Amino acid sequence: MITRIFLNHPRTVNESYAEHAVFAGGFALKLLGAGAAALVHAVIPCLFEKTASRMINQMSEKLNARDA
């Protein structure tokens, strides 16, 4: 049960549990940052005009490179 919950998925991407936690946690923080930039942009359109989309594109490229 512990293996299924905590280890099976990280192994599918050739990572340990800790490595996967760091990677996924970093993505979560970047997504929060992109969301915050988008929220500020929604209120003040001249700020962070391309920040959220740039961050999301960079994260997408990183994920796609990882899957290759």
N, C-alpha and C positions, 0 to 999 in steps of 0.2 A: 504494500500500500504506500509506504513512504517513497519507495523507488518510483512508483507510478506518478505520484503527485509532484515530487520535487526533482526527479532526475531524468525521466524519460525524454521530456521535451528538450532540455539543454543538450542532451546527448545527440539529438537529431541534428543539431547545428554545431556539433563538435566542440562543445563548451562544458566546463564544469558548472555546478550550480552557482558558485560565486562569480565566475566570469559572466554567466548569463544574467545574473542579478545586476551586475555593474552595467552591462550593455543595455538591458531593458530599463533600468533606473535612469541612465543617462538619456535615453530616448524620451522617457516620461518628462524629465526636466526640460528638455528641448521643446517638447510639445507644449508644455505649460508656458514657456517663453514665447513660442510662436502664437499661442492663444492670447497671451497678454498683449503682444504687439498688435494683433488683429483687433483686439478690443479697444486699445488706445486709438488705432487708426479709424475705427468705426465712429468714434466721438470726435476726433480731430484728424480729418482726412489728410492733411499735409504731413502728418507724422507717420513714420514706419510704412511708407507707401508700398514697399516691396519686401519688407522684412519677413513677414510670415510665409509668403510664397517661396522666398529664397531658402528659408530654413527647412521648409517641408520638402523642397526639391533636393536639397543636400541630404536630408535624411533618407529620401527615397533612393537616391544614388547609392548611399551607403548600404541600404538593405539589398538592393539589386546586386551590388558587387559581392555581397556576402553570400547570396544565394547561388551565385555562379560557380 
